[in-house]
């Protein structure tokens, strides 16, 4: 039996009811393996399976990244939630709770809104079991040297721009 659902139809359904998770295709936890088979992703020696404590560190980095991208745009959590069409509560969780597991839709919407690679955000959210070691090291270093302030300094803005460029570059490598 063949289903005749187009990508456009699925996108409209997701947009019409954003509170449910729409799942189609492989689970995000298998995304790294699927992408590695079809794209020029990082070599196997640069990919590691993450322990729980490492996933928490990546989620800290994700929270810092989202918060700083939001501050760079000069928007509140409520404004970002409205613009990216995501839950305000979920955004707060991502920014402040490294034990929170972001839903795939949130990661996708943030990727689209901020123009950051979906693959790298998925890895940072802990949605994938295998993580690029270079990404992991860069993300942890970035989070460690980033201050939590209401506005970004020139140096933090430059570091943010370099980090986002590296995220997008890693997804193409």
C-alpha atoms as a printed R data frame, in Angstrom:
    type eleno elety resid chain resno      x      y      z
1   ATOM     1    CA   UNK     A     1  0.000  0.000  0.000
2   ATOM     2    CA   UNK     A     2  1.414  3.367 -0.996
3   ATOM     3    CA   UNK     A     3  0.509  6.522  0.925
4   ATOM     4    CA   UNK     A     4  0.115  9.691 -1.078
5   ATOM     5    CA   UNK     A     5  1.238 12.273  1.481
6   ATOM     6    CA   UNK     A     6  3.440 15.010  0.092
7   ATOM     7    CA   UNK     A     7  6.014 16.972  2.085
8   ATOM     8    CA   UNK     A     8  3.865 20.078  1.697
9   ATOM     9    CA   UNK     A     9  0.847 18.293  3.143
10  ATOM    10    CA   UNK     A    10  2.903 17.111  6.138
11  ATOM    11    CA   UNK     A    11  4.303 20.628  6.734
12  ATOM    12    CA   UNK     A    12  0.769 22.083  6.679
13  ATOM    13    CA   UNK     A    13 -0.402 19.463  9.184
14  ATOM    14    CA   UNK     A    14  2.520 20.223 11.512
15  ATOM    15    CA   UNK     A    15  1.903 23.963 11.236
16  ATOM    16    CA   UNK     A    16 -1.827 23.478 11.911
17  ATOM    17    CA   UNK     A    17 -1.203 21.585 15.163
18  ATOM    18    CA   UNK     A    18  2.225 22.551 16.542
19  ATOM    19    CA   UNK     A    19  1.634 20.905 19.933
20  ATOM    20    CA   UNK     A    20  1.941 17.371 18.639
21  ATOM    21    CA   UNK     A    21  5.120 15.757 17.442
22  ATOM    22    CA   UNK     A    22  4.869 14.641 13.837
23  ATOM    23    CA   UNK     A    23  7.114 11.729 13.108
24  ATOM    24    CA   UNK     A    24  7.954 10.430  9.699
25  ATOM    25    CA   UNK     A    25 10.936  8.387  8.652
26  ATOM    26    CA   UNK     A    26 13.784  7.297 10.926
27  ATOM    27    CA   UNK     A    27 14.017  8.433 14.526
28  ATOM    28    CA   UNK     A    28 16.279 11.404 15.201
29  ATOM    29    CA   UNK     A    29 18.436  9.136 17.352
30  ATOM    30    CA   UNK     A    30 19.360  7.356 14.107
31  ATOM    31    CA   UNK     A    31 19.929 10.584 12.194
32  ATOM    32    CA   UNK     A    32 23.719 10.513 12.464
33  ATOM    33    CA   UNK     A    33 23.937  7.058 10.941
34  ATOM    34    CA   UNK     A    34 21.493  7.913  8.144
35  ATOM    35    CA   UNK     A    35 23.221 11.192  7.310
36  ATOM    36    CA   UNK     A    36 26.632  9.557  7.372
37  ATOM    37    CA   UNK     A    37 25.490  7.044  4.782
38  ATOM    38    CA   UNK     A    38 24.157  9.649  2.354
39  ATOM    39    CA   UNK     A    39 26.290 12.761  2.826
40  ATOM    40    CA   UNK     A    40 29.895 13.700  3.318
41  ATOM    41    CA   UNK     A    41 29.714 13.882  7.092
42  ATOM    42    CA   UNK     A    42 32.661 13.756  9.491
43  ATOM    43    CA   UNK     A    43 34.783 10.623  9.262
44  ATOM    44    CA   UNK     A    44 34.063  7.741 11.659
45  ATOM    45    CA   UNK     A    45 37.186  8.512 13.713
46  ATOM    46    CA   UNK     A    46 35.758 11.994 14.431
47  ATOM    47    CA   UNK     A    47 32.445 10.622 15.735
48  ATOM    48    CA   UNK     A    48 31.915  9.426 19.294
49  ATOM    49    CA   UNK     A    49 29.039  7.916 21.231
50  ATOM    50    CA   UNK     A    50 28.233 10.295 24.065
51  ATOM    51    CA   UNK     A    51 27.919  9.384 27.727
52  ATOM    52    CA   UNK     A    52 25.105 11.044 29.684
53  ATOM    53    CA   UNK     A    53 27.436 13.624 31.284
54  ATOM    54    CA   UNK     A    54 28.705 14.622 27.831
55  ATOM    55    CA   UNK     A    55 25.151 15.023 26.551
56  ATOM    56    CA   UNK     A    56 24.445 17.360 29.474
57  ATOM    57    CA   UNK     A    57 27.511 19.431 28.515
58  ATOM    58    CA   UNK     A    58 26.256 19.666 24.927
59  ATOM    59    CA   UNK     A    59 22.830 20.749 26.160
60  ATOM    60    CA   UNK     A    60 24.451 23.453 28.280
61  ATOM    61    CA   UNK     A    61 26.181 24.657 25.108
62  ATOM    62    CA   UNK     A    62 22.862 24.516 23.228
63  ATOM    63    CA   UNK     A    63 21.217 26.649 25.910
64  ATOM    64    CA   UNK     A    64 24.025 29.204 25.767
65  ATOM    65    CA   UNK     A    65 23.877 29.242 21.963
66  ATOM    66    CA   UNK     A    66 20.106 29.758 21.822
67  ATOM    67    CA   UNK     A    67 20.217 32.449 24.518
68  ATOM    68    CA   UNK     A    68 23.043 34.328 22.805
69  ATOM    69    CA   UNK     A    69 21.488 34.080 19.350
70  ATOM    70    CA   UNK     A    70 18.287 35.448 20.874
71  ATOM    71    CA   UNK     A    71 20.169 38.293 22.578
72  ATOM    72    CA   UNK     A    72 22.010 39.066 19.347
73  ATOM    73    CA   UNK     A    73 18.627 39.526 17.667
74  ATOM    74    CA   UNK     A    74 17.502 41.663 20.609
75  ATOM    75    CA   UNK     A    75 14.344 39.672 21.293
76  ATOM    76    CA   UNK     A    76 12.753 38.275 24.435
77  ATOM    77    CA   UNK     A    77 11.920 34.614 24.936
78  ATOM    78    CA   UNK     A    78  8.266 35.412 24.205
79  ATOM    79    CA   UNK     A    79  9.159 37.225 20.969
80  ATOM    80    CA   UNK     A    80 11.429 34.402 19.805
81  ATOM    81    CA   UNK     A    81  8.746 31.827 20.610
82  ATOM    82    CA   UNK     A    82  6.240 33.732 18.506
83  ATOM    83    CA   UNK     A    83  8.622 34.317 15.593
84  ATOM    84    CA   UNK     A    84  9.950 30.743 15.522
85  ATOM    85    CA   UNK     A    85  6.483 29.312 16.207
86  ATOM    86    CA   UNK     A    86  7.551 27.317 19.259
87  ATOM    87    CA   UNK     A    87  6.525 27.063 22.886
88  ATOM    88    CA   UNK     A    88  7.840 29.783 25.186
89  ATOM    89    CA   UNK     A    89  8.157 27.239 27.997
90  ATOM    90    CA   UNK     A    90 10.248 24.925 25.808
91  ATOM    91    CA   UNK     A    91 12.591 27.777 24.929
92  ATOM    92    CA   UNK     A    92 13.075 28.567 28.608
93  ATOM    93    CA   UNK     A    93 13.759 24.892 29.297
94  ATOM    94    CA   UNK     A    94 16.363 24.688 26.534
95  ATOM    95    CA   UNK     A    95 18.087 27.876 27.700
96  ATOM    96    CA   UNK     A    96 18.199 26.958 31.394
97  ATOM    97    CA   UNK     A    97 17.817 23.182 31.960
98  ATOM    98    CA   UNK     A    98 20.553 20.938 30.516
99  ATOM    99    CA   UNK     A    99 18.555 17.855 31.549
100 ATOM   100    CA   UNK     A   100 15.620 18.866 29.364
101 ATOM   101    CA   UNK     A   101 15.288 16.938 26.108
102 ATOM   102    CA   UNK     A   102 14.136 19.303 23.377
103 ATOM   103    CA   UNK     A   103 11.507 17.989 21.003
104 ATOM   104    CA   UNK     A   104 12.583 17.503 17.377
105 ATOM   105    CA   UNK     A   105 10.125 20.167 16.186
106 ATOM   106    CA   UNK     A   106 11.702 22.788 18.466
107 ATOM   107    CA   UNK     A   107 15.186 21.965 17.197
108 ATOM   108    CA   UNK     A   108 13.962 22.125 13.605
109 ATOM   109    CA   UNK     A   109 12.197 25.477 14.116
110 ATOM   110    CA   UNK     A   110 15.260 26.986 15.820
111 ATOM   111    CA   UNK     A   111 17.473 25.682 13.019
112 ATOM   112    CA   UNK     A   112 15.230 27.324 10.439
113 ATOM   113    CA   UNK     A   113 14.852 30.582 12.350
114 ATOM   114    CA   UNK     A   114 18.531 31.089 13.208
115 ATOM   115    CA   UNK     A   115 19.850 29.518  9.957
116 ATOM   116    CA   UNK     A   116 21.991 27.039 11.897
117 ATOM   117    CA   UNK     A   117 22.575 23.477 10.707
118 ATOM   118    CA   UNK     A   118 19.842 21.075 11.835
119 ATOM   119    CA   UNK     A   119 22.374 18.274 12.129
120 ATOM   120    CA   UNK     A   120 24.576 20.191 14.557
121 ATOM   121    CA   UNK     A   121 21.647 21.453 16.655
122 ATOM   122    CA   UNK     A   122 20.303 17.892 16.809
123 ATOM   123    CA   UNK     A   123 23.650 16.667 18.066
124 ATOM   124    CA   UNK     A   124 23.812 19.465 20.648
125 ATOM   125    CA   UNK     A   125 20.297 18.630 21.875
126 ATOM   126    CA   UNK     A   126 21.302 15.049 22.602
127 ATOM   127    CA   UNK     A   127 18.884 13.694 19.998
128 ATOM   128    CA   UNK     A   128 21.637 11.690 18.313
129 ATOM   129    CA   UNK     A   129 23.742  8.968 19.880
130 ATOM   130    CA   UNK     A   130 26.799  9.715 17.782
131 ATOM   131    CA   UNK     A   131 28.308 13.187 17.981
132 ATOM   132    CA   UNK     A   132 31.085 14.820 15.992
133 ATOM   133    CA   UNK     A   133 34.075 15.157 18.359
134 ATOM   134    CA   UNK     A   134 35.143 18.480 16.842
135 ATOM   135    CA   UNK     A   135 31.627 19.826 17.389
136 ATOM   136    CA   UNK     A   136 31.596 18.521 20.960
137 ATOM   137    CA   UNK     A   137 34.946 20.131 21.828
138 ATOM   138    CA   UNK     A   138 34.060 23.446 20.187
139 ATOM   139    CA   UNK     A   139 30.616 23.558 21.823
140 ATOM   140    CA   UNK     A   140 31.942 22.861 25.312
141 ATOM   141    CA   UNK     A   141 34.714 25.455 24.936
142 ATOM   142    CA   UNK     A   142 32.233 28.001 23.601
143 ATOM   143    CA   UNK     A   143 29.812 27.480 26.484
144 ATOM   144    CA   UNK     A   144 32.598 27.617 29.066
145 ATOM   145    CA   UNK     A   145 33.858 31.009 27.925
146 ATOM   146    CA   UNK     A   146 30.437 32.591 27.411
147 ATOM   147    CA   UNK     A   147 29.016 34.784 30.131
148 ATOM   148    CA   UNK     A   148 25.309 34.918 30.864
149 ATOM   149    CA   UNK     A   149 24.598 38.615 30.488
150 ATOM   150    CA   UNK     A   150 21.613 40.547 29.201
151 ATOM   151    CA   UNK     A   151 23.538 41.986 26.261
152 ATOM   152    CA   UNK     A   152 26.416 40.629 24.239
153 ATOM   153    CA   UNK     A   153 29.791 42.297 24.284
154 ATOM   154    CA   UNK     A   154 31.621 42.812 21.006
155 ATOM   155    CA   UNK     A   155 33.890 39.851 21.839
156 ATOM   156    CA   UNK     A   156 30.919 37.595 22.679
157 ATOM   157    CA   UNK     A   157 29.185 38.615 19.459
158 ATOM   158    CA   UNK     A   158 32.325 37.772 17.464
159 ATOM   159    CA   UNK     A   159 32.721 34.444 19.296
160 ATOM   160    CA   UNK     A   160 29.056 33.673 18.604
161 ATOM   161    CA   UNK     A   161 29.454 34.435 14.896
162 ATOM   162    CA   UNK     A   162 32.585 32.253 14.672
163 ATOM   163    CA   UNK     A   163 30.878 29.399 16.534
164 ATOM   164    CA   UNK     A   164 27.752 29.503 14.337
165 ATOM   165    CA   UNK     A   165 29.934 29.562 11.222
166 ATOM   166    CA   UNK     A   166 31.818 26.511 12.549
167 ATOM   167    CA   UNK     A   167 28.506 24.697 13.239
168 ATOM   168    CA   UNK     A   168 27.337 25.241  9.707
169 ATOM   169    CA   UNK     A   169 30.769 24.387  8.282
170 ATOM   170    CA   UNK     A   170 30.876 21.080 10.217
171 ATOM   171    CA   UNK     A   171 27.567 20.034  8.702
172 ATOM   172    CA   UNK     A   172 29.047 20.523  5.210
173 ATOM   173    CA   UNK     A   173 32.405 18.847  5.956
